[in-house]
Amino acid sequence: MKPAIASIVIALCVVSGGLAHADGKKLVVVVAKGSSLTTISRGDLKRCFTGESVSGGGKTLVPFNAATSSPDRVGFDKAVLGMSPDEVGRFWVDRKVRGQSGAPRSLPSAAHIAKVAAKFPGAIGYLPEDQLTSDIQAVQVDGVAYTDARYNIVAQ
Amino acid sequence: MIRATIIAGALAAAGAPAFAQVAQLEHEVLAGDPVSPDDLAKAADAAAEVANLPATPEDLAKAADAAADAAAVPAPAATAPATKPSSDDIDLSALGLDPSAAAFDDKLNLYGFADFKFVKDHWNKDVPTIQRDTKTFMLGNLNLYLARHLTPQARAFAEVRFTFLPNGGTDASGKVVDTTATDLTNFTRPAQWGGIVIERAYVEYDITEYATIRAGHWLTPYGIWNIDHGSPAIIAVNRPYIIGEQFFPEHQTGLDLFGSHTESGYKLDYHLTASNGRGGAEAQTDQDSKLAFGGRLELATPWGLRVGGSYYRGRYTGLATTAGQPALTYLEASYGGDAQFDRGPLHLQGEVIARERHYEAGARAPAAAGFVADGRDLGFYVLAGYRFDQLWNVMPFAIYENYQPTGQTFFDQIDGYTVGLNFRPSPSLVLKAEVVVAGFKGGFLADAVIWEYTAQASWMF
């Protein structure tokens, strides 16, 4: 009986290899192809996407977000910022009331993020792994590549 | 057996409802989480449900083919998916993004906040010159922010508060101000005009990643409350006495060098300030030509604790009421500590501040009997709140505060207790309701207790 169950589970894993994150696609942190930024700590990533100045690859990083309330945005905010959509909203409103910088610019699609990351010096964004293009490169987070099973920044 | 397994898997991948549990398990497996026997049992149950779903022979055959195709795809953990060429049909300029233009947002941003409240006061006894029971609506703030990047390293920022003041207030001589005037554009009907308060106006420049210089009129970087500044970002309605009484000046005009450094998740922030200090016309002129200096250090830890300390030393010099007469002047030093802790929905914060004042001979402020003595004001508050994710994200909160001024003829000490609710139905809209009970000790208000009921709506636009 047990081998049968194991076979089912394995089959499911194999079958849905490409669908593994159908409701939770891995989100790859990306910068322009050729950038010397190949890895970033989760702490720096959080600082970068919460309005602080962070350098990487010899440039000040300019973050770009996925569209508000999109699965990519919700997943990234939860995994990297540790905040729910409501908490993120309050965080940015409070910052603006204090006179601090606002949220990174949101782009309407992963294709826009790919294009911006490729074209703008210092731009950093995130997109689903199946949206990677040839002119951007993936950045490891805490030394973990998105192809690693331990990578846990996923869309919600 | 193998074919049966593939068919079951293919059906699941086709979106059968029971697949949800399996998908969840699968997600955990791929994420590297340990799989418990219970999880396996759930998966088995789910798979069994899948197997019981009705299916035609054609469906099963298609599913088997799909599964076979899928099985040929290498596992994602082993190989990165192939990338595709960049899309040329994405028009970044339509979004105002032009790679050949400035790599920063140079648009003028206009936004702000406002608040409106209802206040009902009740004193436990008759106090001369104070009405025992009052209730009123009031529009508190209408603040407009203007912000713009000038270069990638330089920013300009201003905040102005539109106010109905000075109407209804008292001027320096104690006379009530009435700004009623006839409106020539409206058949000379009466209109009350107001004014504006320049809360902030400065330019700042990033010298390095760790140092930024700010020049202009800015909020004094001390504590927590003064930085939070605006009603939408502040949990309670009413400021603690140590903030409202400005032990530290709320604003200063001068230079603020600040920056931060992060190491291993610990962030150290600093501020060094030089300004005109407090004075009768502090934003336009330093009445005594003596600069005030201050600073702040704050350490933020990775586990949600922030602790800070602030210092300010300067000379206050007022405006001479008559030319040639000496103006009120004193040397003041303020110092304080603050701590804030955020862990999930739990929020704790507190500040303790002291201010020492030393008057010049012949330039003391008058008091009810004689003149104000040198002395030290002291006070603190602690606030605890817990944010729920329901009932408009309600946060019940409680505050205790203690305020011990010197040279105050009205009272020697205040103990204040506040309980309230802070609702945030949306990030930009905040509704608050609170009750403050403040007891006075000593002086003119000895044994007086005020009960204040306040409801406030504040919003950002």
Contacts between the chains, C-beta under 8 A, distances in Angstrom:
chain1	res1	chain2	res2	distance
A	4	B	1	7.5
A	4	B	5	7.7
A	5	B	40	6.3
A	5	B	43	7.0
A	5	B	44	4.6
A	5	B	47	7.3
A	7	B	1	7.3
A	7	B	2	7.6
A	7	B	5	4.5
A	8	B	5	5.8
A	8	B	8	5.6
A	8	B	9	6.8
A	8	B	43	7.2
A	8	B	44	7.2
A	8	B	47	4.5
A	9	B	22	7.7
A	9	B	25	7.4
A	9	B	26	7.7
A	9	B	29	7.8
A	9	B	40	7.1
A	9	B	43	5.4
A	9	B	47	7.6
A	10	B	5	8.0
A	11	B	5	4.6
A	11	B	6	5.7
A	11	B	8	6.7
A	11	B	9	3.5
A	11	B	67	7.2
A	11	B	71	8.0
A	12	B	8	7.9
A	12	B	9	4.7
A	12	B	12	5.6
A	12	B	13	7.4
A	12	B	22	5.5
A	12	B	26	5.8
A	12	B	43	7.8
A	12	B	47	7.5
A	13	B	26	5.6
A	13	B	29	6.5
A	13	B	30	7.4
A	13	B	75	8.0
A	14	B	9	7.1
A	14	B	70	6.6
A	14	B	71	5.2
A	14	B	75	7.4
A	15	B	6	7.4
A	15	B	9	4.1
A	15	B	10	5.9
A	15	B	12	7.3
A	15	B	13	4.7
A	15	B	66	7.8
A	15	B	67	5.1
A	15	B	70	4.6
A	15	B	71	6.8
A	16	B	9	7.7
A	16	B	12	7.6
A	16	B	13	5.0
A	16	B	23	7.3
A	16	B	26	6.5
A	16	B	70	7.3
A	17	B	70	6.4
A	17	B	73	5.2
A	17	B	74	7.6
A	17	B	75	5.5
A	17	B	76	5.9
A	18	B	70	6.9
A	18	B	73	5.9
A	18	B	76	7.4
A	19	B	13	6.0
A	20	B	26	6.7
A	20	B	27	7.2
A	20	B	30	5.4
A	20	B	76	6.1
A	21	B	27	7.0
A	21	B	30	7.8
A	22	B	23	7.1
A	23	B	23	7.0
A	24	B	27	5.7
A	26	B	76	7.9
A	43	B	262	7.1
A	43	B	265	5.3
A	43	B	302	7.5
A	44	B	262	7.8
A	47	B	262	6.5
A	52	B	260	7.4
A	52	B	262	7.8
A	53	B	206	7.0
A	53	B	209	5.8
A	55	B	209	5.9
A	60	B	152	7.5
A	60	B	209	7.5
A	62	B	103	6.8
A	62	B	104	7.8
A	84	B	389	7.2
A	86	B	389	6.8
A	86	B	393	6.0
A	86	B	424	7.6
A	86	B	427	7.0
A	89	B	426	7.2
A	89	B	427	3.1
A	89	B	428	7.7
A	90	B	393	7.9
A	90	B	424	6.1
A	90	B	427	4.8
A	92	B	427	7.2
A	93	B	232	6.1
A	93	B	233	7.3
A	93	B	427	4.5
A	93	B	428	5.5
A	93	B	460	5.3
A	94	B	228	7.1
A	94	B	232	7.2
A	94	B	233	4.1
A	96	B	111	6.4
A	96	B	145	7.4
A	96	B	460	6.8
A	97	B	113	5.8
A	97	B	228	7.3
A	97	B	229	6.3
A	97	B	230	3.7
A	97	B	232	5.2
A	97	B	233	4.1
A	97	B	460	6.4
A	98	B	227	5.8
A	98	B	228	6.2
A	98	B	229	5.7
A	98	B	230	7.3
A	98	B	233	6.2
A	99	B	145	7.0
A	99	B	147	7.8
A	99	B	157	5.9
A	99	B	159	6.6
A	99	B	200	6.3
A	99	B	219	7.4
A	99	B	229	7.2
A	102	B	109	7.5
A	105	B	105	7.1
A	107	B	95	7.1
A	108	B	95	7.7
A	111	B	87	4.9
A	111	B	90	5.3
A	112	B	90	5.7
A	112	B	92	7.3
A	112	B	95	7.1
A	114	B	86	6.4
A	114	B	87	7.3
A	115	B	86	6.3
A	115	B	87	6.7
A	115	B	90	4.5
A	115	B	92	6.0
A	116	B	92	6.5
A	116	B	97	6.3
A	118	B	86	5.8
A	119	B	92	6.9
A	119	B	99	4.2
A	120	B	97	7.4
A	120	B	99	5.9
A	120	B	103	6.0
A	121	B	103	6.3
A	122	B	103	7.1
A	129	B	76	7.6
A	129	B	80	7.8
A	129	B	81	5.7
A	130	B	81	5.9
A	132	B	80	7.9
A	132	B	81	6.8
A	132	B	83	4.4
A	132	B	84	7.4
A	133	B	83	5.6
A	133	B	84	5.7
A	133	B	85	6.3
A	133	B	86	4.4
A	133	B	87	7.3
A	134	B	83	5.0
A	134	B	84	6.9
A	134	B	85	5.3
A	134	B	86	6.4
A	135	B	85	7.9
A	135	B	86	4.6
A	136	B	86	7.8
A	138	B	80	7.4
A	145	B	80	7.9
A	146	B	80	7.6
A	147	B	76	6.6
A	147	B	77	6.1
A	147	B	78	7.5
A	147	B	79	7.0
A	147	B	80	5.0
A	148	B	77	6.8
A	149	B	30	5.8
A	149	B	31	6.9
A	149	B	32	4.8
A	149	B	77	4.7
A	150	B	31	7.5
A	150	B	32	4.8
A	152	B	31	5.5
A	154	B	31	8.0
